[in-house]
């Protein structure tokens, strides 16, 4: 029930329901702890307690309202929300009249105490976007440009494909829509995004907002699992074009994986003069999500390469765009 409630809140509010863990219940009467599982959390920055109704014994809405008042007195400053799997129309209206917030996962959400917070949340979502796309939004856009996803999709489909949460993908889509790179509409319970611009037009409009995925470059000893990391930088450029291979190989990995990877292979230690080294790029998104054949994807590679005074490198970069018809 908690998992479905979390998913429902994220879908409806486009904001996460953060679950902190069990709520303190030692001071509550036994009849309440027998009826509800109490969980602390946060919605739109507001602390809350979820009353997961497990054994309500046909309690009336008026009784549930009294139960909620007891929990509220024990947890001042928190929004106390009933979570229940099923609710008749009659009892739904009675809970609303009793001003009892509730979540019926997949069906309804009534939390009037969040009305102002929700208004401010959507106002901030619609504000003028920042100059650049976030990594998740850029990942989606590049996936469209290289044909990894079709012109129409949903946050759930993107979450499954790229191993992000549906909430993260929904936020990224909101951002993409704000930059007028796609259109969205809600059909039933699902939000659909449509990329209507053809490839070249989409690329031209998006390019000012795209950023290099490289967060940092490091010269490190060649790790034993190096081959699990895709080729990047000028090494990948040489693989994709006629450019000569550089002396030192470049590979890439997600920045979120760097710490564990570095600890495992002691990559944050000084390199001895006789040890083989590589240049390791840590990226804002996982290069494996779009890469193939042990290479980072073509457009991310183009964006990752800094401007060069070497005409050969600049010519090779232009060749990358021709390879993907941009």
Order of alpha helices (4+ residues) and beta strands (2+ residues): alpha-beta-alpha-beta-beta-alpha-beta-alpha-beta-beta-alpha-alpha-beta-alpha-alpha-beta-beta-alpha-beta-alpha-beta-alpha-beta-alpha-alpha
